Amino acid sequence: MLDPLAILKEAKNDFGSTATFAQVETEIAKHDYQALCNAERGRYRVELYDKVTQINGVAPEVIMSDVPADGEVYLIYVDGNLTFLQKHDPNQAGFAPMDAAKATEIANNAVDSMVEQAVDAAVKPQVLRALL
């Protein structure tokens, strides 16, 4: 979610705006963040790798060759295109395995972060324009 104070600073410092903090909050509130996030989230799909299907012509044996024992692999698709393939827990040092629940949780958290960034990137210019 956009930080009103950061937007105010940018509007004043970069664009010479005379907007107030209240005006920034009002402009941000005009955007239905939940609806925008829901729409953006619809572009993403999270799956656990089935460990038998080729990915982009790469055999599953090759894909699984460096996956930790008993580990799961998550896939994140954006607009139907495979964008992320994660073989180990990215929040742990080394190649720590992920079970199915952990892999799904981490993947969904990553998607939530990407969704928030995408919505912020779409809304921020609109808010700044309104403050000028």
N, CA, C and O atoms as CSV, one atom per row, in Angstrom:
chain,resi,resn,atom,element,x,y,z
A,1,MET,N,N,0.852,-1.181,0.000
A,1,MET,CA,C,0.000,0.000,0.000
A,1,MET,C,C,0.891,1.236,0.000
A,1,MET,O,O,1.937,1.276,0.649
A,2,LEU,N,N,0.459,2.211,-0.724
A,2,LEU,CA,C,1.238,3.439,-0.821
A,2,LEU,C,C,1.358,4.137,0.528
A,2,LEU,O,O,0.421,4.148,1.327
A,3,ASP,N,N,2.513,4.709,0.760
A,3,ASP,CA,C,2.782,5.464,1.976
A,3,ASP,C,C,2.454,6.932,1.698
A,3,ASP,O,O,3.149,7.575,0.912
A,4,PRO,N,N,1.408,7.472,2.328
A,4,PRO,CA,C,1.016,8.862,2.056
A,4,PRO,C,C,2.136,9.868,2.310
A,4,PRO,O,O,2.276,10.837,1.564
A,5,LEU,N,N,2.924,9.651,3.342
A,5,LEU,CA,C,4.006,10.584,3.649
A,5,LEU,C,C,5.065,10.574,2.541
A,5,LEU,O,O,5.560,11.627,2.139
A,6,ALA,N,N,5.405,9.391,2.056
A,6,ALA,CA,C,6.384,9.290,0.968
A,6,ALA,C,C,5.847,9.953,-0.300
A,6,ALA,O,O,6.593,10.614,-1.022
A,7,ILE,N,N,4.561,9.776,-0.568
A,7,ILE,CA,C,3.942,10.414,-1.740
A,7,ILE,C,C,3.973,11.930,-1.579
A,7,ILE,O,O,4.289,12.649,-2.527
A,8,LEU,N,N,3.649,12.418,-0.389
A,8,LEU,CA,C,3.658,13.862,-0.142
A,8,LEU,C,C,5.059,14.433,-0.365
A,8,LEU,O,O,5.219,15.467,-1.014
A,9,LYS,N,N,6.066,13.755,0.175
A,9,LYS,CA,C,7.445,14.222,-0.004
A,9,LYS,C,C,7.819,14.262,-1.481
A,9,LYS,O,O,8.419,15.229,-1.951
A,10,GLU,N,N,7.463,13.214,-2.206
A,10,GLU,CA,C,7.781,13.175,-3.633
A,10,GLU,C,C,7.046,14.273,-4.391
A,10,GLU,O,O,7.628,14.937,-5.249
A,11,ALA,N,N,5.779,14.462,-4.078
A,11,ALA,CA,C,4.991,15.499,-4.757
A,11,ALA,C,C,5.590,16.879,-4.515
A,11,ALA,O,O,5.677,17.693,-5.435
A,12,LYS,N,N,5.996,17.137,-3.293
A,12,LYS,CA,C,6.569,18.453,-2.951
A,12,LYS,C,C,7.981,18.617,-3.521
A,12,LYS,O,O,8.279,19.617,-4.173
A,13,ASN,N,N,8.845,17.633,-3.271
A,13,ASN,CA,C,10.254,17.756,-3.646
A,13,ASN,C,C,10.494,17.641,-5.146
A,13,ASN,O,O,11.310,18.373,-5.706
A,14,ASP,N,N,9.786,16.725,-5.793
A,14,ASP,CA,C,10.042,16.488,-7.213
A,14,ASP,C,C,9.167,17.325,-8.136
A,14,ASP,O,O,9.550,17.621,-9.268
A,15,PHE,N,N,7.986,17.705,-7.647
A,15,PHE,CA,C,7.038,18.380,-8.531
A,15,PHE,C,C,6.577,19.740,-8.020
A,15,PHE,O,O,5.799,20.416,-8.694
A,16,GLY,N,N,7.036,20.149,-6.857
A,16,GLY,CA,C,6.663,21.454,-6.322
A,16,GLY,C,C,5.215,21.563,-5.901
A,16,GLY,O,O,4.664,22.663,-5.848
A,17,SER,N,N,4.597,20.445,-5.603
A,17,SER,CA,C,3.194,20.450,-5.190
A,17,SER,C,C,3.031,21.159,-3.846
A,17,SER,O,O,3.932,21.151,-3.008
A,18,THR,N,N,1.877,21.763,-3.664
A,18,THR,CA,C,1.541,22.395,-2.383
A,18,THR,C,C,0.479,21.586,-1.643
A,18,THR,O,O,-0.174,22.090,-0.729
A,19,ALA,N,N,0.317,20.338,-2.044
A,19,ALA,CA,C,-0.699,19.475,-1.440
A,19,ALA,C,C,-0.411,19.246,0.040
A,19,ALA,O,O,0.727,19.349,0.498
A,20,THR,N,N,-1.469,18.936,0.764
A,20,THR,CA,C,-1.348,18.611,2.184
A,20,THR,C,C,-1.397,17.095,2.363
A,20,THR,O,O,-1.764,16.355,1.450
A,21,PHE,N,N,-1.022,16.657,3.554
A,21,PHE,CA,C,-1.086,15.234,3.876
A,21,PHE,C,C,-2.515,14.719,3.716
A,21,PHE,O,O,-2.728,13.624,3.195
A,22,ALA,N,N,-3.484,15.503,4.159
A,22,ALA,CA,C,-4.892,15.107,4.047
A,22,ALA,C,C,-5.298,14.936,2.586
A,22,ALA,O,O,-6.056,14.025,2.255
A,23,GLN,N,N,-4.800,15.803,1.718
A,23,GLN,CA,C,-5.125,15.679,0.296
A,23,GLN,C,C,-4.532,14.397,-0.295
A,23,GLN,O,O,-5.159,13.730,-1.118
A,24,VAL,N,N,-3.331,14.073,0.134
A,24,VAL,CA,C,-2.703,12.835,-0.337
A,24,VAL,C,C,-3.532,11.638,0.111
A,24,VAL,O,O,-3.816,10.744,-0.686
A,25,GLU,N,N,-3.915,11.617,1.371
A,25,GLU,CA,C,-4.738,10.514,1.878
A,25,GLU,C,C,-6.059,10.417,1.128
A,25,GLU,O,O,-6.526,9.317,0.832
A,26,THR,N,N,-6.663,11.563,0.818
A,26,THR,CA,C,-7.925,11.580,0.077
A,26,THR,C,C,-7.737,10.993,-1.313
A,26,THR,O,O,-8.560,10.199,-1.771
A,27,GLU,N,N,-6.661,11.377,-1.985
A,27,GLU,CA,C,-6.408,10.862,-3.338
A,27,GLU,C,C,-6.150,9.360,-3.323
A,27,GLU,O,O,-6.631,8.633,-4.193
A,28,ILE,N,N,-5.397,8.902,-2.342
A,28,ILE,CA,C,-5.137,7.465,-2.239
A,28,ILE,C,C,-6.440,6.718,-1.962
A,28,ILE,O,O,-6.675,5.646,-2.519
A,29,ALA,N,N,-7.282,7.283,-1.103
A,29,ALA,CA,C,-8.544,6.633,-0.730
A,29,ALA,C,C,-9.516,6.519,-1.901
A,29,ALA,O,O,-10.440,5.707,-1.855
A,30,LYS,N,N,-9.322,7.310,-2.936
A,30,LYS,CA,C,-10.198,7.241,-4.114
A,30,LYS,C,C,-10.003,5.942,-4.898
A,30,LYS,O,O,-10.820,5.595,-5.751
A,31,HIS,N,N,-8.934,5.242,-4.607
A,31,HIS,CA,C,-8.630,3.996,-5.314
A,31,HIS,C,C,-9.021,2.817,-4.437
A,31,HIS,O,O,-8.602,2.724,-3.284
A,32,ASP,N,N,-9.818,1.928,-4.984
A,32,ASP,CA,C,-10.260,0.743,-4.256
A,32,ASP,C,C,-9.133,-0.296,-4.298
A,32,ASP,O,O,-9.086,-1.148,-5.185
A,33,TYR,N,N,-8.239,-0.205,-3.328
A,33,TYR,CA,C,-7.057,-1.067,-3.316
A,33,TYR,C,C,-7.429,-2.541,-3.323
A,33,TYR,O,O,-6.799,-3.339,-4.017
A,34,GLN,N,N,-8.450,-2.906,-2.554
A,34,GLN,CA,C,-8.808,-4.321,-2.488
A,34,GLN,C,C,-9.256,-4.826,-3.851
A,34,GLN,O,O,-8.854,-5.911,-4.269
A,35,ALA,N,N,-10.080,-4.057,-4.547
A,35,ALA,CA,C,-10.539,-4.460,-5.879
A,35,ALA,C,C,-9.375,-4.517,-6.861
A,35,ALA,O,O,-9.279,-5.443,-7.666
A,36,LEU,N,N,-8.493,-3.525,-6.792
A,36,LEU,CA,C,-7.332,-3.518,-7.680
A,36,LEU,C,C,-6.419,-4.712,-7.400
A,36,LEU,O,O,-5.908,-5.342,-8.326
A,37,CYS,N,N,-6.218,-5.016,-6.124
A,37,CYS,CA,C,-5.388,-6.168,-5.761
A,37,CYS,C,C,-6.041,-7.473,-6.201
A,37,CYS,O,O,-5.358,-8.374,-6.688
A,38,ASN,N,N,-7.346,-7.580,-6.036
A,38,ASN,CA,C,-8.051,-8.788,-6.465
A,38,ASN,C,C,-7.921,-8.988,-7.969
A,38,ASN,O,O,-7.686,-10.103,-8.435
A,39,ALA,N,N,-8.074,-7.910,-8.725
A,39,ALA,CA,C,-7.946,-7.998,-10.181
A,39,ALA,C,C,-6.521,-8.390,-10.570
A,39,ALA,O,O,-6.322,-9.242,-11.435
A,40,GLU,N,N,-5.548,-7.775,-9.939
A,40,GLU,CA,C,-4.142,-8.093,-10.235
A,40,GLU,C,C,-3.824,-9.528,-9.832
A,40,GLU,O,O,-3.117,-10.234,-10.552
A,41,ARG,N,N,-4.339,-9.960,-8.693
A,41,ARG,CA,C,-4.074,-11.325,-8.193
A,41,ARG,C,C,-4.580,-12.374,-9.165
A,41,ARG,O,O,-4.030,-13.472,-9.247
A,42,GLY,N,N,-5.636,-12.034,-9.906
A,42,GLY,CA,C,-6.186,-12.951,-10.891
A,42,GLY,C,C,-5.220,-13.286,-12.019
A,42,GLY,O,O,-5.420,-14.267,-12.735
A,43,ARG,N,N,-4.198,-12.497,-12.181
A,43,ARG,CA,C,-3.194,-12.741,-13.220
A,43,ARG,C,C,-2.187,-13.813,-12.809
A,43,ARG,O,O,-1.434,-14.308,-13.648
A,44,TYR,N,N,-2.165,-14.176,-11.527
A,44,TYR,CA,C,-1.150,-15.076,-10.984
A,44,TYR,C,C,-1.750,-16.440,-10.657
A,44,TYR,O,O,-2.920,-16.558,-10.293
A,45,ARG,N,N,-0.919,-17.457,-10.797
A,45,ARG,CA,C,-1.313,-18.805,-10.396
A,45,ARG,C,C,-0.111,-19.466,-9.727
A,45,ARG,O,O,1.010,-19.384,-10.230
A,46,VAL,N,N,-0.346,-20.109,-8.613
A,46,VAL,CA,C,0.696,-20.831,-7.875
A,46,VAL,C,C,0.410,-22.320,-8.001
A,46,VAL,O,O,-0.726,-22.763,-7.833
A,47,GLU,N,N,1.450,-23.082,-8.299
A,47,GLU,CA,C,1.322,-24.538,-8.375
A,47,GLU,C,C,2.538,-25.182,-7.735
A,47,GLU,O,O,3.621,-24.598,-7.692
A,48,LEU,N,N,2.343,-26.387,-7.242
A,48,LEU,CA,C,3.477,-27.218,-6.843
A,48,LEU,C,C,3.828,-28.080,-8.049
A,48,LEU,O,O,2.945,-28.615,-8.719
A,49,TYR,N,N,5.105,-28.207,-8.314
A,49,TYR,CA,C,5.572,-28.982,-9.461
A,49,TYR,C,C,5.237,-30.449,-9.250
A,49,TYR,O,O,5.442,-30.995,-8.165
A,50,ASP,N,N,4.712,-31.092,-10.311
A,50,ASP,CA,C,4.314,-32.499,-10.206
A,50,ASP,C,C,5.491,-33.473,-10.323
A,50,ASP,O,O,5.320,-34.678,-10.138
A,51,LYS,N,N,6.656,-32.966,-10.622
A,51,LYS,CA,C,7.902,-33.741,-10.669
A,51,LYS,C,C,7.954,-34.761,-11.799
A,51,LYS,O,O,8.831,-35.624,-11.805
A,52,VAL,N,N,7.029,-34.678,-12.759
A,52,VAL,CA,C,7.045,-35.594,-13.904
A,52,VAL,C,C,6.923,-34.862,-15.241
A,52,VAL,O,O,7.223,-35.437,-16.287
A,53,THR,N,N,6.496,-33.631,-15.218
A,53,THR,CA,C,6.268,-32.872,-16.445
A,53,THR,C,C,7.514,-32.084,-16.827
A,53,THR,O,O,8.190,-31.503,-15.977
A,54,GLN,N,N,7.803,-32.077,-18.138
A,54,GLN,CA,C,8.882,-31.222,-18.624
A,54,GLN,C,C,8.479,-29.764,-18.452
A,54,GLN,O,O,7.298,-29.424,-18.520
A,55,ILE,N,N,9.463,-28.914,-18.232
A,55,ILE,CA,C,9.226,-27.473,-18.176
A,55,ILE,C,C,10.131,-26.830,-19.214
A,55,ILE,O,O,11.356,-26.919,-19.133
A,56,ASN,N,N,9.515,-26.188,-20.180
A,56,ASN,CA,C,10.264,-25.544,-21.272
A,56,ASN,C,C,11.248,-26.513,-21.921
A,56,ASN,O,O,12.369,-26.139,-22.265
A,57,GLY,N,N,10.816,-27.757,-22.083
A,57,GLY,CA,C,11.649,-28.760,-22.732
A,57,GLY,C,C,12.702,-29.388,-21.845
A,57,GLY,O,O,13.485,-30.215,-22.311
A,58,VAL,N,N,12.737,-29.015,-20.581
A,58,VAL,CA,C,13.722,-29.567,-19.643
A,58,VAL,C,C,13.091,-30.759,-18.923
A,58,VAL,O,O,11.997,-30.660,-18.367
A,59,ALA,N,N,13.797,-31.872,-18.947
A,59,ALA,CA,C,13.294,-33.103,-18.336
A,59,ALA,C,C,13.146,-32.944,-16.823
A,59,ALA,O,O,13.922,-32.227,-16.191
A,60,PRO,N,N,12.152,-33.613,-16.248
A,60,PRO,CA,C,11.948,-33.508,-14.799
A,60,PRO,C,C,13.160,-33.982,-13.993
A,60,PRO,O,O,13.408,-33.481,-12.896
A,61,GLU,N,N,13.910,-34.938,-14.527
A,61,GLU,CA,C,15.096,-35.417,-13.815
A,61,GLU,C,C,16.122,-34.297,-13.657
A,61,GLU,O,O,16.791,-34.194,-12.628
A,62,VAL,N,N,16.237,-33.467,-14.681
A,62,VAL,CA,C,17.178,-32.346,-14.628
A,62,VAL,C,C,16.677,-31.295,-13.636
A,62,VAL,O,O,17.444,-30.770,-12.830
A,63,ILE,N,N,15.389,-31.002,-13.708
A,63,ILE,CA,C,14.806,-30.007,-12.802
A,63,ILE,C,C,14.968,-30.449,-11.353
A,63,ILE,O,O,15.301,-29.642,-10.485
A,64,MET,N,N,14.734,-31.716,-11.100
A,64,MET,CA,C,14.753,-32.226,-9.728
A,64,MET,C,C,16.160,-32.572,-9.234
A,64,MET,O,O,16.329,-32.916,-8.064
A,65,SER,N,N,17.162,-32.487,-10.094
A,65,SER,CA,C,18.505,-32.951,-9.726
A,65,SER,C,C,19.106,-32.209,-8.532
A,65,SER,O,O,19.893,-32.788,-7.783
A,66,ASP,N,N,18.753,-30.957,-8.349
A,66,ASP,CA,C,19.327,-30.222,-7.211
A,66,ASP,C,C,18.268,-29.750,-6.214
A,66,ASP,O,O,18.486,-28.806,-5.454
A,67,VAL,N,N,17.127,-30.423,-6.234
A,67,VAL,CA,C,16.090,-30.135,-5.239
A,67,VAL,C,C,16.427,-30.922,-3.974
A,67,VAL,O,O,16.731,-32.112,-4.061
A,68,PRO,N,N,16.381,-30.291,-2.812
A,68,PRO,CA,C,16.672,-31.022,-1.573
A,68,PRO,C,C,15.767,-32.250,-1.426
A,68,PRO,O,O,14.617,-32.249,-1.867
A,69,ALA,N,N,16.306,-33.283,-0.802
A,69,ALA,CA,C,15.541,-34.512,-0.588
A,69,ALA,C,C,14.216,-34.189,0.086
A,69,ALA,O,O,14.162,-33.385,1.016
A,70,ASP,N,N,13.167,-34.810,-0.381
A,70,ASP,CA,C,11.813,-34.618,0.149
A,70,ASP,C,C,11.324,-33.181,-0.008
A,70,ASP,O,O,10.375,-32.774,0.661
A,71,GLY,N,N,11.954,-32.424,-0.874
A,71,GLY,CA,C,11.554,-31.031,-1.066
A,71,GLY,C,C,10.528,-30.873,-2.166
A,71,GLY,O,O,10.440,-31.686,-3.087
A,72,GLU,N,N,9.766,-29.823,-2.049
A,72,GLU,CA,C,8.793,-29.451,-3.073
A,72,GLU,C,C,9.336,-28.277,-3.877
A,72,GLU,O,O,10.206,-27.537,-3.418
A,73,VAL,N,N,8.809,-28.123,-5.075
A,73,VAL,CA,C,9.164,-27.026,-5.965
A,73,VAL,C,C,7.887,-26.264,-6.264
A,73,VAL,O,O,6.878,-26.857,-6.643
A,74,TYR,N,N,7.931,-24.942,-6.093
A,74,TYR,CA,C,6.739,-24.180,-6.472
A,74,TYR,C,C,6.978,-23.426,-7.761
A,74,TYR,O,O,8.099,-23.041,-8.095
A,75,LEU,N,N,5.879,-23.230,-8.471
A,75,LEU,CA,C,5.873,-22.522,-9.743
A,75,LEU,C,C,4.912,-21.355,-9.620
A,75,LEU,O,O,3.825,-21.496,-9.059
A,76,ILE,N,N,5.306,-20.212,-10.139
A,76,ILE,CA,C,4.413,-19.056,-10.178
A,76,ILE,C,C,4.251,-18.660,-11.639
A,76,ILE,O,O,5.222,-18.396,-12.347
A,77,TYR,N,N,3.002,-18.627,-12.062
A,77,TYR,CA,C,2.652,-18.222,-13.418
A,77,TYR,C,C,2.056,-16.823,-13.372
A,77,TYR,O,O,1.294,-16.492,-12.464
A,78,VAL,N,N,2.407,-16.009,-14.355
A,78,VAL,CA,C,1.810,-14.688,-14.523
A,78,VAL,C,C,1.223,-14.658,-15.921
A,78,VAL,O,O,1.929,-14.874,-16.906
A,79,ASP,N,N,-0.062,-14.392,-16.001
A,79,ASP,CA,C,-0.773,-14.398,-17.282
A,79,ASP,C,C,-0.558,-15.712,-18.028
A,79,ASP,O,O,-0.435,-15.726,-19.253
A,80,GLY,N,N,-0.514,-16.806,-17.288
A,80,GLY,CA,C,-0.372,-18.125,-17.886
A,80,GLY,C,C,1.047,-18.510,-18.252
A,80,GLY,O,O,1.279,-19.619,-18.734
A,81,ASN,N,N,1.991,-17.629,-18.037
A,81,ASN,CA,C,3.391,-17.907,-18.368
A,81,ASN,C,C,4.186,-18.202,-17.105
A,81,ASN,O,O,4.120,-17.458,-16.127
A,82,LEU,N,N,4.938,-19.296,-17.138
A,82,LEU,CA,C,5.779,-19.630,-15.993
A,82,LEU,C,C,6.826,-18.542,-15.823
A,82,LEU,O,O,7.608,-18.268,-16.733
A,83,THR,N,N,6.830,-17.932,-14.657
A,83,THR,CA,C,7.731,-16.816,-14.392
A,83,THR,C,C,8.737,-17.148,-13.294
A,83,THR,O,O,9.878,-16.688,-13.338
A,84,PHE,N,N,8.321,-17.942,-12.313
A,84,PHE,CA,C,9.207,-18.294,-11.195
A,84,PHE,C,C,9.142,-19.789,-10.935
A,84,PHE,O,O,8.066,-20.388,-10.950
A,85,LEU,N,N,10.300,-20.384,-10.698
A,85,LEU,CA,C,10.428,-21.775,-10.291
A,85,LEU,C,C,11.386,-21.760,-9.107
A,85,LEU,O,O,12.543,-21.360,-9.243
A,86,GLN,N,N,10.909,-22.191,-7.955
A,86,GLN,CA,C,11.729,-22.129,-6.736
A,86,GLN,C,C,11.896,-23.528,-6.167
A,86,GLN,O,O,10.915,-24.209,-5.867
A,87,LYS,N,N,13.154,-23.954,-6.020
A,87,LYS,CA,C,13.459,-25.322,-5.607
A,87,LYS,C,C,13.746,-25.482,-4.121
A,87,LYS,O,O,13.748,-26.601,-3.610
A,88,HIS,N,N,13.985,-24.393,-3.432
A,88,HIS,CA,C,14.333,-24.481,-2.011
A,88,HIS,C,C,13.749,-23.273,-1.293
A,88,HIS,O,O,13.316,-22.312,-1.928
A,89,ASP,N,N,13.742,-23.329,0.006
A,89,ASP,CA,C,13.193,-22.238,0.810
A,89,ASP,C,C,14.087,-21.006,0.651
A,89,ASP,O,O,15.227,-21.010,1.113
A,90,PRO,N,N,13.580,-19.948,0.001
A,90,PRO,CA,C,14.409,-18.765,-0.230
A,90,PRO,C,C,14.678,-17.957,1.039
A,90,PRO,O,O,15.500,-17.040,1.037
A,91,ASN,N,N,13.986,-18.303,2.113
A,91,ASN,CA,C,14.160,-17.573,3.369
A,91,ASN,C,C,15.154,-18.248,4.312
A,91,ASN,O,O,15.384,-17.774,5.425
A,92,GLN,N,N,15.735,-19.346,3.863
A,92,GLN,CA,C,16.703,-20.091,4.673
A,92,GLN,C,C,18.053,-20.099,3.962
A,92,GLN,O,O,18.115,-20.040,2.734
A,93,ALA,N,N,19.111,-20.172,4.726
A,93,ALA,CA,C,20.448,-20.283,4.138
A,93,ALA,C,C,20.610,-21.659,3.504
A,93,ALA,O,O,20.094,-22.651,4.018
A,94,GLY,N,N,21.318,-21.714,2.403
A,94,GLY,CA,C,21.559,-22.985,1.738
A,94,GLY,C,C,20.335,-23.485,0.998
A,94,GLY,O,O,19.420,-22.721,0.694
A,95,PHE,N,N,20.332,-24.772,0.715
A,95,PHE,CA,C,19.232,-25.383,-0.025
A,95,PHE,C,C,18.299,-26.103,0.937
A,95,PHE,O,O,18.242,-27.333,0.946
A,96,ALA,N,N,17.575,-25.351,1.737
A,96,ALA,CA,C,16.646,-25.932,2.706
A,96,ALA,C,C,15.388,-26.398,1.976
A,96,ALA,O,O,14.821,-25.643,1.187
A,97,PRO,N,N,14.948,-27.621,2.226
A,97,PRO,CA,C,13.754,-28.124,1.549
A,97,PRO,C,C,12.490,-27.435,2.052
A,97,PRO,O,O,12.445,-26.885,3.153
A,98,MET,N,N,11.472,-27.487,1.207
A,98,MET,CA,C,10.148,-26.975,1.574
A,98,MET,C,C,9.166,-28.131,1.466
A,98,MET,O,O,9.186,-28.871,0.482
A,99,ASP,N,N,8.303,-28.296,2.471
A,99,ASP,CA,C,7.213,-29.244,2.304
A,99,ASP,C,C,6.109,-28.538,1.520
A,99,ASP,O,O,6.230,-27.350,1.220
A,100,ALA,N,N,5.048,-29.246,1.188
A,100,ALA,CA,C,3.997,-28.680,0.341
A,100,ALA,C,C,3.362,-27.443,0.963
A,100,ALA,O,O,3.133,-26.448,0.275
A,101,ALA,N,N,3.079,-27.502,2.250
A,101,ALA,CA,C,2.433,-26.359,2.915
A,101,ALA,C,C,3.355,-25.148,2.926
A,101,ALA,O,O,2.915,-24.029,2.660
A,102,LYS,N,N,4.625,-25.363,3.229
A,102,LYS,CA,C,5.592,-24.259,3.286
A,102,LYS,C,C,5.804,-23.668,1.889
A,102,LYS,O,O,5.855,-22.448,1.734
A,103,ALA,N,N,5.926,-24.517,0.887
A,103,ALA,CA,C,6.127,-24.035,-0.483
A,103,ALA,C,C,4.939,-23.202,-0.943
A,103,ALA,O,O,5.113,-22.153,-1.565
A,104,THR,N,N,3.746,-23.663,-0.641
A,104,THR,CA,C,2.543,-22.924,-1.027
A,104,THR,C,C,2.474,-21.591,-0.295
A,104,THR,O,O,2.138,-20.569,-0.892
A,105,GLU,N,N,2.791,-21.600,0.991
A,105,GLU,CA,C,2.782,-20.365,1.778
A,105,GLU,C,C,3.793,-19.350,1.235
A,105,GLU,O,O,3.468,-18.177,1.054
A,106,ILE,N,N,5.008,-19.806,0.979
A,106,ILE,CA,C,6.051,-18.908,0.480
A,106,ILE,C,C,5.670,-18.358,-0.891
A,106,ILE,O,O,5.839,-17.168,-1.157
A,107,ALA,N,N,5.160,-19.218,-1.752
A,107,ALA,CA,C,4.767,-18.778,-3.097
A,107,ALA,C,C,3.647,-17.750,-3.025
A,107,ALA,O,O,3.690,-16.736,-3.722
A,108,ASN,N,N,2.653,-18.002,-2.194
A,108,ASN,CA,C,1.546,-17.047,-2.070
A,108,ASN,C,C,2.003,-15.728,-1.465
A,108,ASN,O,O,1.513,-14.669,-1.854
A,109,ASN,N,N,2.931,-15.778,-0.522
A,109,ASN,CA,C,3.485,-14.536,0.034
A,109,ASN,C,C,4.235,-13.753,-1.038
A,109,ASN,O,O,4.144,-12.527,-1.097
A,110,ALA,N,N,4.974,-14.462,-1.880
A,110,ALA,CA,C,5.694,-13.801,-2.975
A,110,ALA,C,C,4.708,-13.150,-3.940
A,110,ALA,O,O,4.920,-12.021,-4.384
A,111,VAL,N,N,3.642,-13.856,-4.261
A,111,VAL,CA,C,2.627,-13.297,-5.162
A,111,VAL,C,C,1.966,-12.086,-4.521
A,111,VAL,O,O,1.759,-11.073,-5.190
A,112,ASP,N,N,1.636,-12.171,-3.250
A,112,ASP,CA,C,1.031,-11.022,-2.563
A,112,ASP,C,C,1.927,-9.791,-2.662
A,112,ASP,O,O,1.445,-8.682,-2.890
A,113,SER,N,N,3.221,-9.990,-2.491
A,113,SER,CA,C,4.169,-8.883,-2.589
A,113,SER,C,C,4.211,-8.321,-4.012
A,113,SER,O,O,4.224,-7.104,-4.201
A,114,MET,N,N,4.231,-9.199,-5.001
A,114,MET,CA,C,4.245,-8.744,-6.400
A,114,MET,C,C,2.965,-7.997,-6.758
A,114,MET,O,O,3.001,-7.002,-7.482
A,115,VAL,N,N,1.837,-8.482,-6.248
A,115,VAL,CA,C,0.554,-7.825,-6.497
A,115,VAL,C,C,0.566,-6.421,-5.902
A,115,VAL,O,O,0.174,-5.460,-6.564
A,116,GLU,N,N,1.011,-6.304,-4.662
A,116,GLU,CA,C,1.059,-4.992,-4.016
A,116,GLU,C,C,1.965,-4.032,-4.783
A,116,GLU,O,O,1.620,-2.867,-4.977
A,117,GLN,N,N,3.109,-4.518,-5.213
A,117,GLN,CA,C,4.026,-3.669,-5.979
A,117,GLN,C,C,3.399,-3.222,-7.294
A,117,GLN,O,O,3.545,-2.065,-7.689
A,118,ALA,N,N,2.705,-4.125,-7.970
A,118,ALA,CA,C,2.083,-3.789,-9.254
A,118,ALA,C,C,0.971,-2.763,-9.076
A,118,ALA,O,O,0.860,-1.822,-9.862
A,119,VAL,N,N,0.152,-2.940,-8.050
A,119,VAL,CA,C,-0.939,-1.993,-7.800
A,119,VAL,C,C,-0.367,-0.637,-7.402
A,119,VAL,O,O,-0.831,0.396,-7.885
A,120,ASP,N,N,0.624,-0.630,-6.538
A,120,ASP,CA,C,1.262,0.636,-6.156
A,120,ASP,C,C,1.839,1.347,-7.378
A,120,ASP,O,O,1.701,2.561,-7.520
A,121,ALA,N,N,2.483,0.587,-8.254
A,121,ALA,CA,C,3.081,1.182,-9.452
A,121,ALA,C,C,2.020,1.762,-10.380
A,121,ALA,O,O,2.286,2.728,-11.095
A,122,ALA,N,N,0.829,1.186,-10.375
A,122,ALA,CA,C,-0.253,1.703,-11.217
A,122,ALA,C,C,-0.939,2.910,-10.586
A,122,ALA,O,O,-1.315,3.845,-11.292
A,123,VAL,N,N,-1.104,2.899,-9.275
A,123,VAL,CA,C,-1.852,3.954,-8.582
A,123,VAL,C,C,-1.000,5.193,-8.315
A,123,VAL,O,O,-1.498,6.316,-8.399
A,124,LYS,N,N,0.257,5.002,-8.000
A,124,LYS,CA,C,1.115,6.123,-7.601
A,124,LYS,C,C,1.134,7.262,-8.622
A,124,LYS,O,O,0.969,8.414,-8.221
A,125,PRO,N,N,1.325,7.005,-9.908
A,125,PRO,CA,C,1.332,8.125,-10.860
A,125,PRO,C,C,-0.005,8.866,-10.913
A,125,PRO,O,O,-0.044,10.080,-11.116
A,126,GLN,N,N,-1.095,8.126,-10.730
A,126,GLN,CA,C,-2.416,8.761,-10.735
A,126,GLN,C,C,-2.566,9.692,-9.537
A,126,GLN,O,O,-3.099,10.795,-9.662
A,127,VAL,N,N,-2.100,9.247,-8.390
A,127,VAL,CA,C,-2.170,10.069,-7.179
A,127,VAL,C,C,-1.288,11.309,-7.343
A,127,VAL,O,O,-1.710,12.423,-7.033
A,128,LEU,N,N,-0.083,11.112,-7.824
A,128,LEU,CA,C,0.820,12.256,-8.014
A,128,LEU,C,C,0.240,13.266,-9.001
A,128,LEU,O,O,0.311,14.472,-8.767
A,129,ARG,N,N,-0.331,12.781,-10.100
A,129,ARG,CA,C,-0.942,13.695,-11.083
A,129,ARG,C,C,-2.066,14.508,-10.461
A,129,ARG,O,O,-2.214,15.697,-10.743
A,130,ALA,N,N,-2.851,13.863,-9.617
A,130,ALA,CA,C,-3.978,14.555,-8.985
A,130,ALA,C,C,-3.505,15.632,-8.010
A,130,ALA,O,O,-4.239,16.580,-7.731
A,131,LEU,N,N,-2.300,15.494,-7.498
A,131,LEU,CA,C,-1.783,16.450,-6.515
A,131,LEU,C,C,-1.109,17.661,-7.156
A,131,LEU,O,O,-0.769,18.620,-6.464
A,132,LEU,N,N,-0.920,17.621,-8.445
A,132,LEU,CA,C,-0.238,18.731,-9.129
A,132,LEU,C,C,-1.199,19.825,-9.520
A,132,LEU,O,O,-0.789,20.828,-10.103
